[in-house]
Amino acid sequence: MILSKHLWFDDSGAVVSAELVLILSVAVLSLVVGLSELAVAVNTELNDLSNAFGALVQSFSTPGFDATPPDSTKDKAIFTGSTFLDQLDDCDTNLSCDLVTGANSPGLEI
């Protein structure tokens, strides 16, 4: 019982706990800022990746063929080719998407 009373009234750990609170506060604030910058970096890289995907040309065409017997003018088999031309979509160039990717973004005041 006397030992617990001695520990209860002991003030030698007060400075250490105040230092711990200060160090942990700085660590938590640094962690918040670091995670915020990490989120901005990830968003910027994903934006670059989406621009790369949007810049891919997805057009294609397949040639046709026809088969005509040598002794006839009538076609034996014919297949016409097909073509698809990729049009520019709304978000291919990210002109209509507002992305906040850093301090120099258009919507932020410096």
CNS distance restraints for C-alpha pairs under 8 A (distance, minus, plus):
assign (resid   1 and name CA) (resid   5 and name CA) 6.49 0.50 0.50
assign (resid   2 and name CA) (resid   6 and name CA) 6.16 0.50 0.50
assign (resid   3 and name CA) (resid   7 and name CA) 6.28 0.50 0.50
assign (resid   4 and name CA) (resid   8 and name CA) 6.05 0.50 0.50
assign (resid   5 and name CA) (resid   9 and name CA) 6.36 0.50 0.50
assign (resid   6 and name CA) (resid  10 and name CA) 6.17 0.50 0.50
assign (resid  13 and name CA) (resid  17 and name CA) 6.30 0.50 0.50
assign (resid  14 and name CA) (resid  18 and name CA) 6.28 0.50 0.50
assign (resid  15 and name CA) (resid  19 and name CA) 6.23 0.50 0.50
assign (resid  16 and name CA) (resid  20 and name CA) 6.19 0.50 0.50
assign (resid  17 and name CA) (resid  21 and name CA) 6.19 0.50 0.50
assign (resid  18 and name CA) (resid  22 and name CA) 6.34 0.50 0.50
assign (resid  19 and name CA) (resid  23 and name CA) 6.10 0.50 0.50
assign (resid  20 and name CA) (resid  24 and name CA) 5.93 0.50 0.50
assign (resid  21 and name CA) (resid  25 and name CA) 6.01 0.50 0.50
assign (resid  22 and name CA) (resid  26 and name CA) 6.30 0.50 0.50
assign (resid  23 and name CA) (resid  27 and name CA) 6.13 0.50 0.50
assign (resid  24 and name CA) (resid  28 and name CA) 6.04 0.50 0.50
assign (resid  25 and name CA) (resid  29 and name CA) 6.19 0.50 0.50
assign (resid  26 and name CA) (resid  30 and name CA) 6.05 0.50 0.50
assign (resid  27 and name CA) (resid  31 and name CA) 6.08 0.50 0.50
assign (resid  28 and name CA) (resid  32 and name CA) 6.22 0.50 0.50
assign (resid  29 and name CA) (resid  33 and name CA) 6.31 0.50 0.50
assign (resid  30 and name CA) (resid  34 and name CA) 5.99 0.50 0.50
assign (resid  31 and name CA) (resid  35 and name CA) 6.02 0.50 0.50
assign (resid  32 and name CA) (resid  36 and name CA) 6.13 0.50 0.50
assign (resid  33 and name CA) (resid  37 and name CA) 6.28 0.50 0.50
assign (resid  34 and name CA) (resid  38 and name CA) 6.13 0.50 0.50
assign (resid  35 and name CA) (resid  39 and name CA) 6.13 0.50 0.50
assign (resid  36 and name CA) (resid  40 and name CA) 6.39 0.50 0.50
assign (resid  37 and name CA) (resid  41 and name CA) 6.16 0.50 0.50
assign (resid  38 and name CA) (resid  42 and name CA) 6.14 0.50 0.50
assign (resid  39 and name CA) (resid  43 and name CA) 6.13 0.50 0.50
assign (resid  40 and name CA) (resid  44 and name CA) 6.12 0.50 0.50
assign (resid  40 and name CA) (resid 100 and name CA) 7.72 0.50 0.50
assign (resid  40 and name CA) (resid 101 and name CA) 5.35 0.50 0.50
assign (resid  40 and name CA) (resid 102 and name CA) 6.35 0.50 0.50
assign (resid  41 and name CA) (resid  45 and name CA) 6.24 0.50 0.50
assign (resid  41 and name CA) (resid 101 and name CA) 7.36 0.50 0.50
assign (resid  42 and name CA) (resid  46 and name CA) 6.11 0.50 0.50
assign (resid  43 and name CA) (resid  47 and name CA) 6.04 0.50 0.50
assign (resid  43 and name CA) (resid 101 and name CA) 6.52 0.50 0.50
assign (resid  44 and name CA) (resid  48 and name CA) 6.29 0.50 0.50
assign (resid  44 and name CA) (resid 101 and name CA) 5.67 0.50 0.50
assign (resid  45 and name CA) (resid  49 and name CA) 6.18 0.50 0.50
assign (resid  46 and name CA) (resid  50 and name CA) 6.10 0.50 0.50
assign (resid  47 and name CA) (resid  51 and name CA) 6.21 0.50 0.50
assign (resid  48 and name CA) (resid  52 and name CA) 6.26 0.50 0.50
assign (resid  49 and name CA) (resid  53 and name CA) 6.27 0.50 0.50
assign (resid  50 and name CA) (resid  54 and name CA) 6.03 0.50 0.50
assign (resid  50 and name CA) (resid  92 and name CA) 7.63 0.50 0.50
assign (resid  51 and name CA) (resid  55 and name CA) 6.10 0.50 0.50
assign (resid  51 and name CA) (resid  92 and name CA) 6.36 0.50 0.50
assign (resid  51 and name CA) (resid  93 and name CA) 5.97 0.50 0.50
assign (resid  51 and name CA) (resid  94 and name CA) 7.11 0.50 0.50
assign (resid  52 and name CA) (resid  56 and name CA) 6.66 0.50 0.50
assign (resid  53 and name CA) (resid  92 and name CA) 7.80 0.50 0.50
assign (resid  54 and name CA) (resid  91 and name CA) 7.63 0.50 0.50
assign (resid  54 and name CA) (resid  92 and name CA) 4.30 0.50 0.50
assign (resid  54 and name CA) (resid  93 and name CA) 6.59 0.50 0.50
assign (resid  55 and name CA) (resid  92 and name CA) 6.78 0.50 0.50
assign (resid  55 and name CA) (resid  93 and name CA) 7.64 0.50 0.50
assign (resid  57 and name CA) (resid  86 and name CA) 6.67 0.50 0.50
assign (resid  58 and name CA) (resid  85 and name CA) 7.44 0.50 0.50
assign (resid  58 and name CA) (resid  86 and name CA) 5.66 0.50 0.50
assign (resid  59 and name CA) (resid  83 and name CA) 7.64 0.50 0.50
assign (resid  59 and name CA) (resid  84 and name CA) 5.36 0.50 0.50
assign (resid  59 and name CA) (resid  85 and name CA) 4.58 0.50 0.50
assign (resid  59 and name CA) (resid  86 and name CA) 4.98 0.50 0.50
assign (resid  60 and name CA) (resid  83 and name CA) 5.85 0.50 0.50
assign (resid  60 and name CA) (resid  84 and name CA) 5.43 0.50 0.50
assign (resid  60 and name CA) (resid  85 and name CA) 6.77 0.50 0.50
assign (resid  61 and name CA) (resid  81 and name CA) 7.06 0.50 0.50
assign (resid  61 and name CA) (resid  82 and name CA) 5.56 0.50 0.50
assign (resid  61 and name CA) (resid  83 and name CA) 4.18 0.50 0.50
assign (resid  61 and name CA) (resid  84 and name CA) 6.29 0.50 0.50
assign (resid  62 and name CA) (resid  81 and name CA) 5.02 0.50 0.50
assign (resid  62 and name CA) (resid  82 and name CA) 5.37 0.50 0.50
assign (resid  62 and name CA) (resid  83 and name CA) 6.52 0.50 0.50
assign (resid  63 and name CA) (resid  80 and name CA) 7.11 0.50 0.50
assign (resid  63 and name CA) (resid  81 and name CA) 4.52 0.50 0.50
assign (resid  63 and name CA) (resid  82 and name CA) 7.03 0.50 0.50
assign (resid  64 and name CA) (resid  78 and name CA) 7.60 0.50 0.50
assign (resid  64 and name CA) (resid  79 and name CA) 5.14 0.50 0.50
assign (resid  64 and name CA) (resid  80 and name CA) 4.27 0.50 0.50
assign (resid  64 and name CA) (resid  81 and name CA) 3.98 0.50 0.50
assign (resid  64 and name CA) (resid  82 and name CA) 7.68 0.50 0.50
assign (resid  65 and name CA) (resid  78 and name CA) 5.82 0.50 0.50
assign (resid  65 and name CA) (resid  79 and name CA) 5.26 0.50 0.50
assign (resid  65 and name CA) (resid  80 and name CA) 6.53 0.50 0.50
assign (resid  65 and name CA) (resid  81 and name CA) 7.64 0.50 0.50
assign (resid  66 and name CA) (resid  75 and name CA) 7.08 0.50 0.50
assign (resid  66 and name CA) (resid  76 and name CA) 7.53 0.50 0.50
assign (resid  66 and name CA) (resid  77 and name CA) 5.50 0.50 0.50
assign (resid  66 and name CA) (resid  78 and name CA) 4.06 0.50 0.50
assign (resid  66 and name CA) (resid  79 and name CA) 6.09 0.50 0.50
assign (resid  67 and name CA) (resid  75 and name CA) 5.98 0.50 0.50
assign (resid  67 and name CA) (resid  76 and name CA) 5.34 0.50 0.50
assign (resid  67 and name CA) (resid  77 and name CA) 5.05 0.50 0.50
assign (resid  67 and name CA) (resid  78 and name CA) 6.24 0.50 0.50
assign (resid  68 and name CA) (resid  72 and name CA) 6.95 0.50 0.50
assign (resid  68 and name CA) (resid  73 and name CA) 6.82 0.50 0.50
assign (resid  68 and name CA) (resid  74 and name CA) 6.41 0.50 0.50
assign (resid  68 and name CA) (resid  75 and name CA) 4.55 0.50 0.50
assign (resid  68 and name CA) (resid  76 and name CA) 5.14 0.50 0.50
assign (resid  68 and name CA) (resid  77 and name CA) 7.07 0.50 0.50
assign (resid  69 and name CA) (resid  73 and name CA) 7.41 0.50 0.50
assign (resid  69 and name CA) (resid  74 and name CA) 7.55 0.50 0.50
assign (resid  69 and name CA) (resid  75 and name CA) 7.14 0.50 0.50
assign (resid  69 and name CA) (resid  76 and name CA) 6.56 0.50 0.50
assign (resid  88 and name CA) (resid  92 and name CA) 6.58 0.50 0.50
assign (resid  90 and name CA) (resid  94 and name CA) 7.62 0.50 0.50
assign (resid  90 and name CA) (resid  95 and name CA) 7.87 0.50 0.50
assign (resid  90 and name CA) (resid  96 and name CA) 7.02 0.50 0.50
assign (resid  91 and name CA) (resid  95 and name CA) 6.64 0.50 0.50
assign (resid  91 and name CA) (resid  96 and name CA) 6.37 0.50 0.50
assign (resid  91 and name CA) (resid  97 and name CA) 6.76 0.50 0.50
assign (resid  94 and name CA) (resid  98 and name CA) 7.83 0.50 0.50
assign (resid 100 and name CA) (resid 105 and name CA) 6.04 0.50 0.50
assign (resid 100 and name CA) (resid 107 and name CA) 7.66 0.50 0.50
assign (resid 101 and name CA) (resid 105 and name CA) 6.25 0.50 0.50
assign (resid 103 and name CA) (resid 108 and name CA) 6.64 0.50 0.50
assign (resid 103 and name CA) (resid 110 and name CA) 7.21 0.50 0.50
assign (resid 104 and name CA) (resid 108 and name CA) 6.86 0.50 0.50
assign (resid 104 and name CA) (resid 110 and name CA) 7.62 0.50 0.50
